[in-house]
Amino acid sequence: MRHSPHVAPTRVHVPSRAIAMTVSVALVVIAGGAMVQAAEDPAAAPAGSPTVVFFYQSGCPDCERISEVLDALGGDLPPGAVARYEVGDPAAHRLFQKLQKAYGIDVSSVPVVFIGDRVFTGASRAQELQISDAIERCVTTPCSSPLDRVPPDVFPWVDLLELALLGALVVLLALLQRP
């Protein structure tokens, strides 16, 4: 009978420097994710402003028409009361979807204007008059900001922790490969 040689298990020593580096990478990833999320959030505006939120698409003739109406009427509002978002921008599109949900509407085309608690879609003469009337009401009686209806984003802790763990694993594996 042949005896197989006994092989002792190999112990891997992970230096404390590797652990410190792994923790540092994880903290940098988490902090970086928090800064990126704050920078990308177009709804991160002070409460109460803007009063008018306008979604448009570049090259859209109806959007240009409503933009001109807002330019003409915006002089009656305080500075910063009209916010404009191009729906081609991913962050603006997410805000557009959140506002639609908050207002209980489902709109697939622009222009769309949110004023206080009202929503206007399209660019007919009737829409122009309704927008004018809504802005006039907000001049005489302050309106709430449509952005106040958007619930704050929940910080994506799970996603960031998974990313941090993946980064830590990569660093750990790289350290284990060194002679």
C-alpha positions in Angstrom: 0.0 0.0 0.0 1.2 3.3 -0.9 0.9 6.1 1.6 0.2 9.5 0.3 2.5 12.1 1.8 0.9 14.4 4.2 0.8 18.0 3.1 0.5 20.6 5.8 -2.0 23.4 5.1 -0.5 26.6 4.0 -1.2 29.6 6.2 -1.4 32.9 4.5 -0.2 35.9 6.5 -2.0 39.1 5.6 0.0 42.0 6.8 -1.7 44.7 8.8 -0.7 47.1 6.0 -2.9 45.2 3.6 -5.8 45.4 5.9 -5.3 49.1 6.4 -5.1 49.6 2.6 -8.3 47.6 2.1 -10.2 49.6 4.7 -8.9 52.9 3.2 -10.0 51.9 -0.3 -13.4 51.0 1.0 -13.8 54.4 2.7 -12.7 56.3 -0.4 -15.2 54.4 -2.5 -18.0 55.1 -0.1 -17.1 58.8 0.3 -16.7 59.2 -3.5 -20.1 57.7 -4.1 -21.7 60.1 -1.7 -20.1 63.1 -3.5 -21.1 61.8 -6.9 -24.7 61.3 -5.9 -25.0 64.8 -4.4 -23.5 66.3 -7.5 -25.8 64.5 -9.9 -29.1 65.3 -8.0 -30.8 68.1 -9.9 -33.6 68.2 -7.2 -31.0 69.2 -4.6 -32.3 72.8 -4.6 -33.4 74.8 -1.6 -37.0 74.2 -0.5 -39.5 76.6 -1.9 -37.6 77.3 -5.2 -38.0 77.1 -8.1 -41.7 77.7 -8.6 -41.7 76.7 -12.2 -40.0 73.5 -13.5 -39.7 73.2 -17.2 -38.7 70.0 -19.1 -37.8 70.3 -22.7 -35.8 68.6 -25.5 -33.2 70.3 -27.7 -34.5 70.9 -31.2 -38.2 70.6 -30.1 -40.2 73.5 -31.7 -43.0 73.2 -29.1 -40.4 73.4 -26.3 -38.9 76.5 -27.9 -42.4 78.1 -28.0 -43.0 77.4 -24.3 -39.5 78.5 -23.4 -40.3 81.9 -25.0 -43.5 82.1 -23.0 -41.6 81.4 -19.8 -38.9 84.0 -20.7 -41.7 86.6 -21.2 -43.5 85.7 -18.0 -40.5 84.9 -15.9 -39.7 88.6 -15.3 -42.5 88.7 -12.8 -41.0 86.0 -10.7 -37.9 86.2 -8.4 -34.5 85.2 -9.8 -34.1 81.4 -9.9 -37.9 80.7 -9.8 -37.8 79.0 -13.2 -35.7 75.8 -13.5 -35.1 74.3 -17.0 -34.1 70.6 -17.5 -33.2 69.0 -20.8 -34.7 65.5 -20.7 -31.7 64.1 -22.7 -29.6 64.5 -19.5 -29.9 61.3 -17.4 -30.2 63.1 -14.1 -32.9 65.4 -15.5 -34.7 62.5 -16.9 -34.7 60.8 -13.5 -36.1 64.0 -12.0 -38.8 64.1 -14.7 -39.8 60.6 -13.9 -39.9 61.3 -10.1 -42.1 64.4 -10.7 -44.5 62.5 -12.9 -44.9 59.9 -10.2 -45.3 62.6 -7.5 -48.0 64.4 -9.6 -49.7 61.1 -10.6 -49.2 61.6 -14.4 -47.6 59.6 -17.2 -46.3 61.8 -20.0 -44.0 60.6 -22.7 -43.4 63.8 -24.6 -42.2 67.3 -23.9 -42.7 70.2 -23.2 -43.9 69.7 -19.7 -44.2 72.6 -17.2 -44.8 72.1 -13.4 -46.0 75.2 -11.7 -46.9 74.8 -8.0 -49.5 72.0 -7.9 -50.3 72.1 -11.6 -48.9 70.4 -14.7 -49.0 71.6 -18.3 -48.2 69.5 -21.3 -47.9 70.5 -24.9 -47.7 74.0 -26.5 -51.1 75.1 -27.7 -52.4 78.6 -27.3 -54.6 77.3 -24.5 -51.6 75.9 -22.7 -49.8 79.3 -23.0 -52.7 81.1 -21.4 -53.0 78.5 -18.6 -49.3 78.8 -17.9 -49.6 82.6 -17.9 -52.5 82.4 -15.4 -50.7 79.9 -13.1 -47.6 82.1 -13.0 -49.7 85.2 -12.3 -51.3 83.3 -9.4 -47.8 82.4 -8.1 -46.8 86.1 -8.3 -49.8 87.2 -6.2 -49.9 84.1 -3.9 -46.7 82.2 -3.4 -46.7 78.7 -4.8 -44.9 75.7 -3.5 -42.0 74.3 -5.5 -42.7 71.2 -7.6 -39.4 69.9 -6.3 -40.8 69.8 -2.8 -43.0 66.9 -3.9 -39.9 64.8 -4.9 -39.0 62.5 -2.0 -35.3 62.5 -1.2 -33.2 59.7 -2.6 -32.3 57.0 -0.2 -28.5 56.7 -0.1 -27.5 53.5 -1.9 -25.6 52.0 1.0 -25.9 48.4 -0.3 -24.6 49.2 -3.7 -21.6 51.1 -2.3 -20.8 48.4 0.2 -20.8 45.8 -2.5 -18.5 48.0 -4.6 -16.3 48.6 -1.6 -16.1 44.8 -0.8 -15.3 44.1 -4.4 -12.5 46.7 -4.4 -11.2 45.3 -1.1 -11.1 41.8 -2.6 -9.2 43.0 -5.6 -6.6 44.7 -3.4 -6.3 41.7 -1.2 -5.9 39.4 -4.1 -3.2 41.7 -5.6 -1.4 41.6 -2.3 -1.5 37.9 -2.1 0.0 37.5 -5.5 3.1 39.4 -4.5 6.1 37.3 -3.7 
